[in-house]
Amino acid sequence: MLHPITKHCILYKIISLQFHIYIWTTVFASHLYAYSLISEINFDESQGFGRQFDGIGGLSGGGATSKLLVNYPLVQQNEILDYLFKPNFGAALQILKVEIGGDAQSTDGTEASHMHNSWEENYERGYEWWLMKEAKKRNPDIKLYGLPWGFPGWLGQGTQSPYTNVTKTADYIVRWITGAKTQHNLTIDYIGIWNEKSYTKDYIKTLRNTLDQRGFQHVLIIAADEKWEISSDIIKDSALAAAVYGIGCHYPGTYTTQESINTGKQLWASEDYSTFNDEVGGGCWARIINQNYVNGLMTSTISWNLIGSYYEGLPYYRDGLMTAVQPWSGNYNVDTPIWITAHTSQFTSIGWKYLKHGFGVGKLPYGGSYVGLVSPTGDQLTIVIETMTHNHSICIRPPLPKYDVQPQDVLITLKGAFATVTELNVWYSKLGFNGAQDILFQKRNPLRLQNGQATLSLGLDEVITLTTLTGGQRGSYPSPPPPKPFPLPYKDDFEGYSLYQEPFNLAQQTGSYEVVNNGSSNVIRQMVLNTPVVWCDADMGNKSLNVVGDQSWTDLFVEVDFEILPVNGTSGVFIAAKVDQGGCEAFWAHGIFFYVLQDNRFVVSNDLGRVKVLAEGALTVLPGWHRLSLLVTGTCAVGAYDSRVVFNVTIPAKPSHGFAALGTDSYGLADFDNLLITSKADGMAKMESYRTTAHKPLYFVQEDH
């Protein structure tokens, strides 16, 4: 019989042994679990290659998205352009896509056509020429891509189709390509059909033939810049297939179709992203750059837009890779998509090859994706890995199905020609959420490999570039000047402009305005004579609208001199305050509009369409120059014509704020000069000086009592 103490000791040992077994079992299980999250990812070029990489790009246009960049102070303007285009500095974009202006509203404004009318050509209009030259100055290898959104009305020949005469339309587009070369020494590399609209096989083949006949065999056609629907026609029509280099789709959601793959054509996300450029926007961009190829074999992804450089209050504010909306202050923001772009663009070039799926391209086992690309010489390798979570990478379109991402370890294994690589350079980003700081494009210690292998720990919402290349730079400049409100008083006599230039800060929403000389001075002229072949409904109202300033303005004084030209003149002109809409909804804009019409009357309206009339009356509109003045203060509006008050009315409470504006009652020629926008106090003094002794006191004075 055992002594009680002995029994106690034996019991203790048994319990102790069970406890240690439990502990070791738990530790082993945790290690086993951790091991289960370690997945081997092979990068092996000896298995062959996937498709050729065609580049990462940005889109200026669709429309007027670079408008405010043009008159930035030179120092800040050059900094911005470096962040966008300079190799090994910022986004280092490889493609610049621009709108071929068609005098039509195409999202945030209109861009000028090189042929307002069939009888003239002008390659000084607009700012895309300037932008393309600045991009080429920084990166001579950048590819240039042109695409029309709208067309001048004469091409439609009374219809809303650019295909009524495909020979004329092809000639119009090839003239733009010719002008780029002869006037600006710019070589256009790619050309599109009609943004997100219909195509015809006849037009595409005619365009190809016209390009070839005029010596532009190198210009490649991307069609049709909507979805993948052209794929079936390419498969059925060998002539069409020969004409088209690649199929361009907009907002594909990272997926193509089997039919598009079967064409054998290069597949592009020729417009994508279009998302507010905060951290979620950066996550959207990171996910689609990788997964457009992983899921859809798309070899190029182009961001709409290049730079959000248009007024807050217009559609899709800050949907660019970076933001520059204050030329008057010089302030700008380098937003997260710039550095997300750099993870791919600084370590690849057009012509690199993707590795094959399963041998360097694929989905991570616990969420996320990876792509491997190899240089044409076969001696450089770049790997880009992203682990963007669902809620932190939602794009504006299309809807994103639910998925899950977990932290995970991966075993990177290099095979083939890269099996002897002993280290990879590492660039790291982690988007910050819930108060965490962003880590953007940070160079880290190299990843050491033994026998071609290394373990990499991946967290959430990360982008990691592993590369044999030794370049790369997180470029920086001193902080830009602080933001400031739009300056008042604001004056412009248009004397400092080059001819045909668009007026600074006037954001044309419909119509097309350019600086001309009328024989004695520079003025701005509305140039469109007929309704364009439109991209959206704004132009169908047959009015031109130019907004300026700050959407938050309330009380304001606006004044301008005008002349309606005797030949091809508009039916009238207007100035306005509190204008609340632009873009494709511009025709439905509300505000306080003061019209002077050729039929010798004035109309004060609460809307651009002159449906909600607040006041009207007679006045004499003689040939020559006249002056329009409008003061809006509280619930009162006062207007003067040729420095004489003609109305004094109560106005609705809505809209409560908006832009200043000027424009024409119909398409047709009109000149404007000496624009003045100033405060309520200055405006009240002006209006008092315009009031004659026959008038009663202006009742805005009574309101202030």
C-alpha positions in Angstrom: 0.0 0.0 0.0 1.4 3.4 -1.1 2.1 6.1 1.4 -0.3 9.0 1.0 2.6 11.3 0.2 3.8 8.9 -2.5 0.2 8.8 -3.9 0.1 12.6 -4.0 3.5 12.8 -5.8 2.3 10.3 -8.5 -1.0 12.2 -9.0 1.0 15.4 -9.4 3.3 13.9 -12.0 0.3 12.6 -14.0 -1.4 16.0 -13.9 1.9 17.7 -14.8 2.4 15.3 -17.7 -1.1 15.9 -19.0 -0.6 19.7 -18.8 2.7 19.5 -20.8 1.1 17.3 -23.4 -1.7 19.9 -23.7 0.8 22.7 -24.0 2.9 21.0 -26.6 -0.2 19.9 -28.5 -1.4 23.4 -28.6 1.9 24.8 -29.7 2.2 22.1 -32.4 -1.3 22.9 -33.6 -0.6 26.6 -33.8 2.5 26.0 -35.8 0.6 23.6 -38.0 -2.1 26.3 -38.5 0.6 28.8 -39.3 2.2 26.4 -41.7 -1.2 25.9 -43.4 -1.2 29.6 -44.2 2.2 29.4 -45.9 1.7 28.8 -49.6 4.3 28.5 -52.2 4.1 30.8 -55.2 6.4 30.0 -58.1 7.8 32.5 -60.5 9.2 30.5 -63.5 9.7 32.0 -66.9 10.9 28.6 -68.2 7.3 27.6 -68.5 6.8 30.4 -71.1 5.0 33.7 -71.0 1.6 35.1 -71.0 0.7 38.3 -72.8 2.7 41.4 -73.5 2.3 44.3 -71.0 0.9 47.4 -72.8 1.3 49.9 -69.9 -0.5 51.9 -67.2 -2.1 55.1 -68.3 -4.1 58.2 -67.4 -6.8 59.9 -69.3 -7.1 63.7 -69.8 -10.5 64.5 -71.2 -14.0 63.1 -71.1 -14.0 65.9 -70.5 -12.1 69.0 -69.5 -10.6 67.2 -66.5 -7.2 69.0 -66.8 -8.9 72.4 -67.2 -7.5 74.2 -64.1 -4.0 72.7 -64.5 -3.2 74.9 -67.5 -2.8 78.2 -65.6 -1.1 76.9 -62.4 2.0 78.8 -61.3 4.9 77.5 -63.3 6.8 76.0 -60.3 3.8 74.0 -59.0 2.7 73.1 -62.5 6.1 71.5 -63.3 6.0 69.6 -60.0 2.5 68.2 -60.8 3.6 67.2 -64.2 6.7 65.4 -62.7 4.5 63.5 -60.3 2.4 62.3 -63.3 5.0 61.6 -66.0 8.6 61.7 -64.9 10.1 58.2 -64.9 11.2 56.9 -61.5 9.7 59.7 -59.6 5.9 59.4 -59.1 3.2 57.7 -61.2 5.7 57.4 -64.2 2.7 56.9 -66.5 3.4 54.9 -69.6 0.3 56.0 -71.6 -1.4 59.4 -71.9 -4.9 59.1 -73.4 -6.5 62.4 -74.4 -9.9 63.5 -75.7 -10.1 64.6 -79.3 -12.2 67.7 -78.6 -15.6 67.8 -80.3 -17.2 71.0 -78.9 -19.5 68.7 -76.8 -20.0 68.2 -73.1 -18.2 65.1 -72.2 -18.4 64.9 -68.3 -16.9 68.0 -66.7 -16.9 70.3 -69.6 -16.4 70.7 -73.3 -13.1 70.5 -75.2 -12.6 72.5 -78.4 -12.6 70.8 -81.8 -9.8 71.4 -84.2 -12.5 71.9 -86.8 -15.5 73.8 -85.4 -16.7 74.0 -89.0 -15.9 72.0 -92.2 -14.1 75.0 -93.8 -11.4 75.6 -91.1 -8.7 73.8 -89.1 -6.9 75.1 -86.1 -4.3 73.1 -84.0 -3.8 75.8 -81.3 -7.1 75.2 -79.6 -7.4 73.5 -76.3 -4.8 72.2 -73.9 -4.3 68.6 -74.8 -1.5 69.5 -77.2 0.4 71.3 -74.4 -0.2 68.4 -72.0 1.0 65.8 -74.5 4.2 67.8 -75.1 4.8 68.1 -71.4 4.4 64.4 -71.0 6.8 63.7 -73.9 9.3 66.2 -72.5 9.5 64.1 -69.3 9.2 60.7 -70.8 9.9 60.4 -74.6 8.7 56.8 -74.5 5.2 57.5 -73.3 2.5 56.4 -75.7 -0.2 58.8 -76.9 -3.8 57.7 -77.4 -6.6 59.9 -78.8 -10.4 59.3 -78.6 -13.4 61.4 -79.5 -16.4 61.8 -77.1 -18.4 64.2 -79.3 -18.1 65.6 -82.8 -18.9 69.0 -84.3 -22.4 69.2 -85.7 -21.4 69.5 -89.3 -20.1 66.0 -89.3 -23.5 64.7 -88.3 -25.1 66.4 -91.4 -28.3 67.0 -89.5 -28.2 63.8 -87.5 -26.8 62.7 -84.2 -24.5 60.2 -85.8 -20.9 60.7 -86.8 -21.3 57.8 -89.3 -23.5 59.5 -91.9 -20.4 59.9 -94.0 -17.7 57.6 -92.7 -15.1 59.0 -95.1 -15.6 62.5 -93.7 -15.4 61.4 -90.1 -12.2 59.3 -90.8 -10.7 62.3 -92.6 -11.6 64.5 -89.5 -9.8 62.1 -87.1 -6.8 61.6 -89.3 -6.4 65.4 -89.7 -6.1 65.6 -85.9 -3.4 63.0 -86.0 -1.7 64.9 -88.9 -1.9 68.2 -87.0 -0.4 66.5 -83.9 2.6 65.6 -86.0 3.0 68.6 -88.3 2.1 71.3 -85.8 3.4 69.8 -82.5 5.8 67.0 -83.5 3.7 64.6 -81.6 3.4 61.0 -82.7 0.0 59.5 -81.9 0.3 55.8 -81.2 -3.3 54.7 -80.6 -6.7 55.9 -81.8 -10.2 55.1 -80.7 -13.7 55.2 -82.3 -16.4 57.0 -80.2 -16.3 56.9 -76.5 -18.9 54.5 -75.0 -21.1 54.9 -78.1 -22.0 52.8 -81.1 -19.4 51.8 -83.7 -19.8 50.6 -87.3 -17.6 48.1 -89.0 -17.5 50.3 -92.1 -16.2 53.3 -90.2 -13.4 51.3 -88.5 -12.3 49.8 -91.7 -12.4 53.2 -93.4 -10.4 54.7 -90.6 -7.8 52.0 -91.0 -7.6 52.6 -94.7 -7.3 56.4 -94.3 -4.5 56.0 -91.7 -2.6 53.7 -94.0 -3.0 55.9 -97.1 -1.7 58.9 -95.2 1.4 57.3 -93.8 0.1 56.4 -90.3 0.4 52.6 -90.6 2.0 52.7 -87.1 -1.2 54.2 -85.5 -3.1 51.3 -83.9 -6.8 51.2 -83.5 -8.4 50.4 -80.1 -12.1 49.5 -80.4 -14.7 50.2 -79.4 -14.3 51.8 -75.9 -17.5 50.5 -74.3 -17.8 46.8 -73.5 -16.6 43.6 -75.2 -19.4 43.6 -77.9 -17.1 44.1 -80.8 -15.5 40.7 -80.2 -18.1 38.8 -82.1 -17.7 41.1 -85.1 -14.0 40.7 -85.1 -14.3 36.9 -85.1 -16.7 37.0 -88.0 -15.0 39.7 -90.1 -11.4 39.2 -91.1 -11.1 42.7 -92.5 -12.3 44.2 -89.2 -9.9 41.9 -87.3 -7.0 43.1 -89.5 -8.0 46.8 -88.7 -8.1 46.5 -84.9 -5.1 46.1 -82.7 -6.8 45.7 -79.4 -10.3 45.6 -77.8 -10.9 48.5 -75.3 -13.5 48.0 -72.6 -14.6 50.5 -70.0 -15.0 49.5 -66.3 -14.8 45.8 -66.9 -14.8 44.8 -63.2 -11.5 42.9 -63.9 -13.2 40.4 -66.2 -13.3 39.8 -69.9 -15.4 37.4 -72.0 -14.3 34.1 -73.6 -15.3 35.6 -76.9 -12.9 38.5 -76.5 -10.1 36.2 -75.5 -10.8 34.0 -78.6 -10.2 37.0 -80.9 -6.5 36.8 -80.0 -6.5 40.6 -79.7 -4.8 42.6 -76.9 -7.4 43.3 -74.3 -7.4 46.7 -72.5 -9.3 48.4 -69.7 -9.1 51.5 -71.8 -11.0 53.5 -69.2 -11.2 52.4 -65.5 -11.0 53.5 -61.9 -13.2 56.7 -61.9 -13.2 56.7 -58.1 -12.7 59.3 -55.4 -8.9 59.4 -54.7 -8.8 58.7 -51.0 -7.6 55.5 -49.5 -10.5 53.5 -50.8 -9.8 54.9 -54.2 -6.2 53.9 -53.9 -7.3 50.4 -52.9 -9.6 50.2 -55.9 -6.7 51.2 -58.2 -4.3 48.7 -56.6 -6.7 45.8 -57.0 -7.7 46.5 -60.6 -4.2 47.1 -61.9 -3.3 43.6 -60.8 -6.5 41.8 -61.2 -7.4 43.2 -64.7 -4.7 40.8 -65.9 -5.1 38.0 -63.3 -8.9 37.7 -63.9 -9.2 39.1 -67.4 -5.9 39.1 -69.3 -6.1 42.8 -69.8 -2.6 44.2 -70.6 -3.3 47.9 -70.1 -5.3 49.8 -67.5 -6.0 53.5 -68.0 -7.4 55.7 -65.3 -10.2 58.1 -65.7 -9.0 60.5 -65.0 -5.4 61.6 -65.1 -5.8 64.5 -62.7 -8.8 65.9 -61.0 -8.3 69.6 -62.1 -11.8 70.9 -62.3 -14.1 72.7 -59.9 -15.6 71.1 -56.8 -19.3 71.0 -57.6 -18.8 69.5 -61.0 -19.3 65.7 -61.6 -16.9 63.2 -60.1 -14.8 65.7 -58.1 -11.4 64.3 -57.2 -11.7 61.2 -59.3 -8.2 61.6 -60.7 -4.8 60.0 -59.8 -4.1 63.4 -58.0 -5.9 66.7 -57.4 -5.1 70.2 -58.6 -8.0 72.6 -58.3 -6.5 76.0 -57.2 -4.4 77.7 -59.8 -4.9 81.0 -57.9 -3.1 79.6 -54.9 -0.9 76.9 -56.4 -2.2 74.3 -53.9 -2.4 70.6 -55.0 -2.6 67.2 -53.5 -0.5 64.1 -54.4 -3.1 61.4 -53.7 -2.7 57.7 -52.9 -3.2 56.5 -56.5 0.0 58.2 -57.6 2.1 55.9 -55.4 -0.1 52.8 -56.1 0.7 53.4 -59.8 4.4 53.6 -59.1 4.5 50.0 -57.7 3.9 48.8 -61.3 5.0 51.6 -63.6 8.4 52.4 -62.0 9.5 48.7 -62.4 8.1 47.7 -65.8 8.0 49.1 -69.3 5.7 48.5 -72.3 6.9 45.4 -74.0 7.6 43.4 -70.8 5.9 40.0 -70.7 3.6 38.7 -68.0 4.5 35.2 -66.7 1.9 32.4 -67.2 -0.9 31.9 -64.8 0.2 29.4 -62.2 3.9 30.2 -62.8 3.9 33.9 -61.7 0.4 35.2 -62.1 -2.6 34.3 -59.9 -4.7 34.7 -56.8 -3.2 34.4 -53.3 -4.7 31.4 -51.4 -6.2 33.7 -48.7 -7.2 36.6 -50.8 -5.3 39.1 -52.9 -3.4 38.7 -56.1 0.1 38.7 -57.7 1.6 39.3 -61.1 5.1 38.7 -62.3 6.6 40.4 -65.3 9.9 39.8 -67.2 11.9 42.3 -69.3 12.2 41.7 -73.0 15.9 40.8 -72.4 14.8 38.2 -69.9 17.2 39.3 -67.2 14.9 41.5 -65.0 11.9 40.4 -62.9 9.2 42.5 -61.2 6.5 41.0 -58.9 3.6 43.1 -57.7 1.4 41.7 -54.8 -1.8 43.3 -53.5 -4.0 42.3 -50.6 -6.8 44.8 -50.9 -9.9 44.0 -48.7 -13.3 44.3 -50.1 -14.6 47.4 -48.3 -11.3 49.2 -48.8 -11.1 48.7 -52.6 -14.6 49.4 -53.9 -14.5 51.2 -57.3 -17.3 53.5 -58.4 -18.4 50.9 -60.9 -19.2 48.1 -61.4 -20.5 46.5 -58.2 -17.8 44.4 -56.4 -18.9 41.0 -55.2 -18.1 40.0 -51.6 -14.8 38.3 -51.0 -12.4 37.7 -48.0 -8.7 38.5 -47.5 -6.7 37.2 -44.5 -3.1 37.9 -43.3 -0.9 35.2 -44.7 2.6 34.0 -45.3 3.8 33.1 -48.7 6.9 31.2 -49.8 8.3 33.0 -52.8 10.1 30.6 -55.1 12.1 31.7 -58.1 12.8 29.2 -60.8 14.3 29.1 -64.2 16.6 31.9 -65.1 15.9 33.7 -61.8 16.6 30.7 -59.5 20.1 32.0 -58.6 18.8 35.5 -57.6 19.9 36.1 -54.0 17.9 39.3 -53.2 14.9 41.3 -54.4 14.5 45.0 -53.8 11.3 45.8 -51.9 8.9 48.7 -52.2 6.0 48.7 -49.7 2.6 50.5 -49.3 -0.1 50.0 -46.7 -3.3 52.0 -46.9 -4.4 53.4 -43.6 -7.9 53.1 -42.3 -9.7 53.7 -39.0 -7.2 56.4 -38.0 -4.1 54.5 -39.1 -1.5 56.4 -41.2 -0.8 55.5 -44.8 2.5 54.0 -45.7 3.1 54.9 -49.3 5.8 53.6 -51.6 8.4 53.0 -48.9 11.7 51.4 -49.9 12.5 48.6 -47.5 15.4 46.3 -46.9 15.9 43.7 -49.7 14.3 40.3 -49.4 17.0 37.7 -49.1 16.6 34.4 -50.9 18.3 31.1 -50.2 18.2 28.6 -53.0 15.7 30.9 -54.8 13.3 31.0 -51.8 12.1 33.4 -49.2 9.1 33.7 -46.9 7.1 36.9 -47.1 4.5 37.9 -44.5 1.5 39.7 -46.0 -1.0 41.9 -44.1 -4.2 43.5 -45.2 -4.5 46.4 -47.7 -0.9 46.2 -48.8 0.9 46.5 -52.1 4.4 45.1 -52.3 6.8 45.2 -55.3 9.7 42.8 -55.4 12.1 43.5 -58.2 15.6 42.8 -59.5 15.7 46.5 -60.7 17.6 48.9 -58.5 15.8 52.1 -59.6 12.7 53.6 -58.2 12.1 56.8 -56.3 9.5 58.3 -54.1 9.9 61.7 -55.6 9.0 64.7 -53.5 8.9 68.5 -53.6 8.4 71.1 -50.8 4.8 71.3 -49.7 2.8 73.4 -52.1 1.3 76.7 -51.0 -1.7 76.5 -48.7 -5.2 76.6 -50.2 -7.0 79.9 -50.6 -10.6 80.9 -51.6 -11.2 82.0 -55.2 -9.9 85.6 -55.3 -12.4 88.4 -55.4 -12.6 90.8 -57.1 -11.9 88.8 -60.2 -11.2 90.6 -63.4 -10.2 89.4 -66.9 -9.9 91.5 -70.0 -8.3 88.6 -72.0 -5.4 90.6 -73.2 -2.7 88.3 -71.8 -3.7 85.2 -73.8 -2.4 83.7 -76.9 -5.0 83.6 -79.7 -7.3 80.6 -79.7 -6.5 79.8 -76.1 -9.4 79.0 -73.8 -10.0 81.6 -71.1 -8.5 80.6 -67.7 -10.8 79.6 -64.9 -13.9 79.8 -67.2 -15.0 76.2 -67.3 -17.1 75.8 -70.5 -19.9 73.3 -69.9 -21.5 73.7 -73.3 -20.3 75.6 -76.3 -16.7 76.4 -77.0 -15.0 79.7 -76.2 -11.6 80.9 -77.4 -9.6 84.1 -77.4 -9.8 86.1 -80.7 -8.8 89.6 -81.7 -11.6 91.7 -82.9 -9.4 94.3 -84.5 -8.9 96.5 -81.4 -8.5 94.1 -78.5 -8.6 90.5 -77.4 -12.0 89.1 -76.5 -13.4 85.6 -76.0 -15.8 84.3 -78.6 -18.4 81.5 -78.4 -17.6 79.5 -81.6 -20.1 76.7 -81.9 -22.8 77.4 -84.6 -24.8 74.2 -84.4 -25.6 71.5 -81.9 -22.7 69.0 -81.8 -23.0 65.3 -82.3 -23.4 64.9 -78.6 -22.1 62.5 -76.0 -24.7 63.5 -73.4 -27.9 65.5 -73.3 -26.5 68.8 -72.0 -25.8 70.1 -75.5 -29.3 69.4 -76.7 -30.6 72.6 -75.0 -29.0 74.7 -77.7 -27.3 77.0 -75.2 -23.7 77.6 -74.2 -22.7 77.9 -70.5 -19.4 78.9 -68.9 -19.1 78.6 -65.1 -16.4 80.2 -63.0 -15.4 80.6 -59.4 -16.7 78.8 -56.3 -19.9 76.7 -55.9 -20.3 78.0 -52.4 -20.8 81.6 -53.5 -24.1 83.3 -52.4 -24.3 87.1 -52.7 -22.4 88.2 -55.7 -22.0 90.8 -58.4 -21.2 89.7 -62.0 -20.6 92.0 -65.0 -19.4 91.6 -68.6 -19.3 93.5 -71.9 -20.7 91.7 -74.9 -21.4 91.9 -78.6 -23.6 89.7 -80.7 -22.0 89.3 -84.1 -24.1 90.3 -87.1 -23.3 87.1 -89.1 -24.0 83.7 -87.5 -24.8 85.5 -84.2 -26.5 83.9 -81.2 -30.1 84.8 -80.3 -29.0 86.3 -77.0 -26.5 86.3 -74.1 -26.7 86.0 -70.3 -24.8 86.3 -67.1 -25.7 84.4 -64.0 -25.0 83.8 -60.3 -25.8 80.8 -58.0 -25.5 78.3 -60.9 -25.8 74.9 -59.3 -25.0 72.4 -62.0 -22.5 71.5 -64.7 -21.5 68.5 -66.6 -24.1 66.4 -68.4 -26.8 67.9 -66.2 -25.8 71.4 -67.2 -29.0 72.1 -69.2 -31.0 71.6 -66.0 -28.9 74.1 -64.1 -30.7 76.5 -61.8 -29.5 79.9 -60.5 -30.3 83.5 -61.4 -29.9 84.1 -65.1 -30.1 87.5 -66.7 -30.7 87.2 -70.5 -30.7 89.9 -73.1 -32.2 88.7 -76.3 -32.0 89.8 -79.9 -35.8 90.3 -80.1 -35.3 93.4 -77.9 -36.2 92.1 -74.5 -34.7 90.8 -71.3 -35.6 87.8 -69.2 -34.7 86.9 -65.7 -35.0 83.2 -65.0 -34.5 80.8 -62.2 -33.1 78.2 -64.7 -30.8 78.0 -67.8 -33.7 76.9 -69.9 -35.7 80.1 -69.3 -38.7 78.0 -68.1 -39.0 79.5 -64.6 -39.2 83.2 -65.5 -38.9 85.7 -62.6 -39.2 88.9 -64.7 -39.1 90.2 -68.2 -39.3 93.4 -70.1 -38.4 95.4 -73.2 -35.1 96.9 -74.1 -33.3 97.9 -77.3 -30.5 95.7 -78.5 -28.6 97.6 -81.1 -25.5 96.3 -83.0 -22.2 96.8 -81.1 -21.0 96.5 -77.6 -23.2 96.5 -74.5 -22.8 95.8 -70.8 -24.7 93.4 -68.6 -24.6 93.7 -64.8 -26.2 91.4 -62.2 -26.3 91.7 -58.4 -27.7 88.9 -56.3 -28.0 89.6 -52.5 -30.3 87.7 -50.1 -33.6 87.2 -51.8 -33.1 90.1 -54.2 -31.6 90.4 -57.7 -30.9 93.6 -59.5 -29.9 93.8 -63.1 -28.5 96.6 -65.3 -28.2 96.9 -69.1 -25.6 99.5 -70.4 -25.2 100.8 -66.8 -28.9 101.4 -66.3 -31.0 99.3 -63.9 -33.7 97.4 -65.7 -35.1 95.1 -63.0 -35.2 94.6 -59.3 -37.0 91.4 -58.3 -37.4 89.0 -55.4 -35.8 85.6 -56.2 -36.4 82.1 -54.9 -34.4 80.7 -51.9 -33.1 77.9 -54.1 -30.4 77.4 -55.2 -28.8 79.0 -52.2 -25.3 79.1 -53.7 -23.4 78.3 -56.9 -21.0 79.5 -59.5 -21.0 82.7 -61.5 -21.5 82.2 -65.2 -21.9 83.7 -68.7 -23.1 82.2 -71.9 -25.4 82.4 -75.0 -29.1 81.8 -75.5 -28.4 79.7 -78.5 -25.4 78.3 -80.4 -24.0 81.2 -82.5 -21.3 83.8 -82.3 -20.9 86.3 -79.5 -18.0 88.1 -78.0 -17.3 88.9 -74.3 -14.9 91.2 -72.6 -14.0 92.8 -69.3 -15.4 90.2 -67.0 -15.8 91.3 -63.4 -16.9 89.2 -60.4 -16.9 90.9 -57.1 -18.5 91.1 -53.6 -22.0 92.2 -52.6 -20.7 95.4 -51.2 -18.9 96.4 -54.4 -21.9 95.4 -56.4 -24.3 97.4 -54.3 -22.1 100.5 -54.9 -22.1 99.8 -58.6 -25.8 99.3 -58.8 -26.4 102.6 -56.9 -24.3 104.4 -59.5 -26.3 102.8 -62.3 -29.7 103.8 -60.8 -31.2 106.9 -62.5 -33.2 109.5 -60.6 -36.4 108.1 -62.2 -36.0 104.9 -60.2 -37.2 104.3 -56.7 -34.5 103.3 -54.2 -33.3 99.8 -54.8 -35.0 97.5 -52.3 -31.9 95.6 -51.4 -31.2 98.7 -49.4 -34.5 98.3 -47.6 -33.7 94.6 -46.9 -30.5 95.6 -45.2 -32.4 98.0 -42.9 
